[in-house]
Amino acid sequence: MIHLSASQLRRAANLKHKIELLEKQLTRLLGSTAGAAAPRKRRKLSTAARRKIAAAARARWAKQRGTKAPKLAAKPKRKISAAGRKRLAQLAKARWAKAKAAGKKTL
């Protein structure tokens, strides 16, 4: 902090007190705090994102301790059979045919 004399500190304290009084009067007059920001909405992380963050934190701690972090088992990639893919294609074609019959250009 800046080095101030005792009289300067007293003046600063008096000014601060006056500002606080004026803010209280303004609050009473307006009925709410002036310029108060609305509380921020918290972002929601997906489970996968939280899992990645936790794994990274464990790896950092393991590196700091000099040990290896346990690896998470990777989920196997899901595959769709040829028959399932064909069925989905038929459903999509039927949806588009219905939309076009109704004169729509988008679904």
KOLNUMI-13952 format. One record per residue: residue in three letters; y, z, x of N, C-alpha, C in turn. Coordinates in steps of 0.2 Angstrom, whole numbers, padded with zeros to 4 digits, always signed. Layout:
N
AlaYZXYZXYZX/...
END
This chain:
107
Met-0006+0000+0004+0000+0000+0000+0006+0000+0004/Ile+0012-0002+0002+0018-0003+0005+0021+0005+0006/His+0024+0006+0012+0026+0012+0013+0033+0013+0010/Leu+0034+0018+0005+0040+0019+0001+0042+0026+0002/Ser+0049+0027+0001+0052+0033+0002+0050+0037-0004/Ala+0051+0044-0004+0050+0048-0010+0054+0046-0016/Ser+0061+0044-0015+0065+0042-0020+0063+0035-0023/Gln+0060+0031-0019+0058+0024-0022+0052+0025-0026/Leu+0047+0030-0024+0041+0031-0028+0043+0034-0034/Arg+0048+0039-0034+0050+0042-0040+0053+0037-0045/Arg+0057+0032-0043+0060+0027-0047+0054+0022-0050/Ala+0049+0021-0046+0044+0017-0048+0040+0020-0053/Ala+0039+0027-0052+0035+0031-0057+0039+0031-0064/Asn+0046+0032-0064+0050+0032-0070+0049+0025-0073/Leu+0050+0019-0069+0049+0013-0072+0043+0012-0076/Lys+0037+0014-0073+0031+0013-0075+0030+0017-0082/His+0033+0023-0082+0033+0027-0088+0037+0024-0094/Lys+0043+0021-0092+0047+0017-0097+0043+0011-0100/Ile+0039+0008-0095+0035+0002-0098+0030+0004-0102/Glu+0027+0010-0101+0021+0012-0105+0024+0014-0112/Leu+0030+0018-0112+0033+0019-0118+0035+0013-0123/Leu+0038+0008-0119+0039+0002-0123+0033-0001-0126/Glu+0028-0001-0122+0021-0004-0124+0019-0001-0130/Lys+0019+0006-0130+0017+0010-0136+0021+0008-0142/Gln+0028+0008-0141+0032+0006-0147+0031-0001-0150/Leu+0029-0006-0145+0028-0012-0147+0021-0012-0151/Thr+0016-0009-0149+0010-0008-0152+0011-0005-0159/Arg+0015+0000-0160+0016+0003-0166+0020-0002-0171/Leu+0024-0006-0168+0028-0010-0172+0024-0016-0174/Leu+0020-0019-0170+0016-0025-0172+0009-0023-0175/Gly+0007-0017-0174+0000-0015-0177-0006-0017-0172/Ser-0005-0020-0167-0010-0022-0162-0007-0023-0155/Thr-0012-0023-0151-0010-0024-0144-0007-0031-0143/Ala-0002-0032-0139+0001-0039-0138-0003-0042-0133/Gly-0006-0048-0134-0009-0052-0129-0016-0049-0127/Ala-0019-0046-0131-0026-0043-0130-0031-0049-0131/Ala-0035-0050-0126-0039-0056-0126-0046-0054-0130/Ala-0048-0058-0134-0054-0057-0137-0060-0056-0132/Pro-0065-0052-0134-0070-0050-0130-0074-0057-0129/Arg-0077-0058-0122-0080-0064-0121-0087-0064-0124/Lys-0090-0069-0126-0097-0069-0128-0101-0070-0122/Arg-0107-0066-0122-0111-0066-0117-0116-0072-0117/Arg-0117-0075-0112-0122-0081-0112-0129-0078-0112/Lys-0133-0082-0115-0140-0080-0116-0144-0085-0111/Leu-0148-0081-0106-0152-0085-0102-0159-0086-0105/Ser-0162-0091-0103-0169-0092-0105-0173-0088-0101/Thr-0179-0087-0104-0184-0083-0101-0186-0086-0094/Ala-0186-0093-0094-0188-0096-0087-0182-0095-0082/Ala-0176-0095-0084-0171-0094-0080-0171-0087-0077/Arg-0172-0082-0082-0172-0075-0079-0178-0074-0074/Arg-0184-0078-0076-0189-0077-0071-0188-0080-0064/Lys-0184-0086-0064-0182-0089-0058-0177-0084-0054/Ile-0172-0081-0057-0168-0077-0054-0171-0070-0051/Ala-0176-0068-0055-0180-0062-0053-0184-0064-0047/Ala-0187-0070-0047-0191-0072-0041-0187-0072-0035/Ala-0181-0075-0036-0176-0076-0030-0174-0069-0027/Ala-0173-0065-0032-0171-0058-0030-0177-0055-0026/Arg-0183-0055-0028-0188-0052-0025-0189-0056-0018/Ala-0188-0062-0018-0189-0066-0011-0183-0063-0006/Arg-0177-0062-0009-0172-0059-0004-0174-0052-0002/Trp-0176-0048-0006-0178-0041-0004-0184-0042+0001/Ala-0189-0046+0000-0194-0046+0004-0192-0049+0011/Lys-0187-0054+0011-0185-0056+0017-0181-0050+0021/Gln-0177-0046+0017-0174-0041+0021-0179-0036+0023/Arg-0184-0035+0020-0189-0030+0022-0194-0033+0027/Gly-0194-0039+0028-0198-0043+0033-0205-0044+0030/Thr-0206-0044+0023-0213-0045+0020-0212-0051+0016/Lys-0218-0054+0014-0218-0060+0010-0218-0058+0003/Ala-0214-0062-0001-0213-0060-0009-0219-0063-0012/Pro-0222-0060-0017-0228-0063-0021-0225-0069-0024/Lys-0229-0075-0024-0228-0081-0027-0230-0080-0035/Leu-0226-0083-0039-0228-0084-0046-0232-0090-0047/Ala-0237-0089-0051-0241-0095-0053-0238-0100-0057/Ala-0238-0106-0054-0234-0111-0058-0238-0113-0064/Lys-0234-0114-0070-0238-0116-0076-0240-0123-0075/Pro-0246-0125-0078-0249-0131-0077-0245-0136-0082/Lys-0244-0142-0080-0240-0147-0084-0244-0149-0090/Arg-0241-0149-0096-0244-0151-0102-0245-0158-0102/Lys-0250-0161-0104-0252-0168-0105-0253-0169-0112/Ile-0252-0175-0114-0253-0177-0121-0258-0183-0121/Ser-0263-0183-0125-0269-0188-0125-0266-0194-0127/Ala-0269-0200-0126-0267-0206-0128-0267-0207-0136/Ala-0272-0203-0139-0272-0203-0147-0266-0200-0149/Gly-0264-0194-0146-0258-0190-0148-0252-0194-0148/Arg-0252-0198-0142-0246-0202-0141-0245-0208-0146/Lys-0251-0211-0148-0251-0216-0152-0249-0213-0159/Arg-0251-0207-0161-0249-0204-0168-0242-0203-0168/Leu-0239-0200-0162-0232-0199-0162-0228-0206-0163/Ala-0230-0211-0160-0227-0217-0160-0227-0220-0167/Gln-0233-0219-0170-0233-0221-0177-0228-0218-0182/Leu-0228-0211-0181-0223-0207-0185-0216-0209-0184/Ala-0214-0211-0177-0207-0213-0176-0206-0219-0179/Lys-0211-0224-0179-0210-0231-0182-0208-0230-0189/Ala-0212-0225-0192-0212-0224-0200-0205-0221-0201/Arg-0202-0217-0197-0196-0214-0198-0190-0219-0197/Trp-0191-0223-0192-0186-0228-0191-0186-0233-0197/Ala-0192-0235-0200-0192-0240-0205-0189-0237-0211/Lys-0190-0231-0213-0187-0227-0218-0179-0227-0218/Ala-0177-0226-0212-0170-0225-0210-0167-0232-0211/Lys-0170-0238-0209-0167-0244-0209-0167-0247-0216/Ala-0172-0245-0220-0173-0246-0227-0167-0243-0231/Ala-0165-0237-0229-0159-0234-0232-0153-0236-0230/Gly-0153-0241-0225-0147-0244-0222-0143-0240-0217/Lys-0147-0236-0214-0144-0232-0208-0145-0235-0202/Lys-0140-0234-0197-0141-0237-0190-0143-0231-0185/Thr-0143-0225-0188-0145-0219-0184-0149-0215-0188/Leu-0153-0211-0185-0157-0206-0189-0153-0200-0191/
END
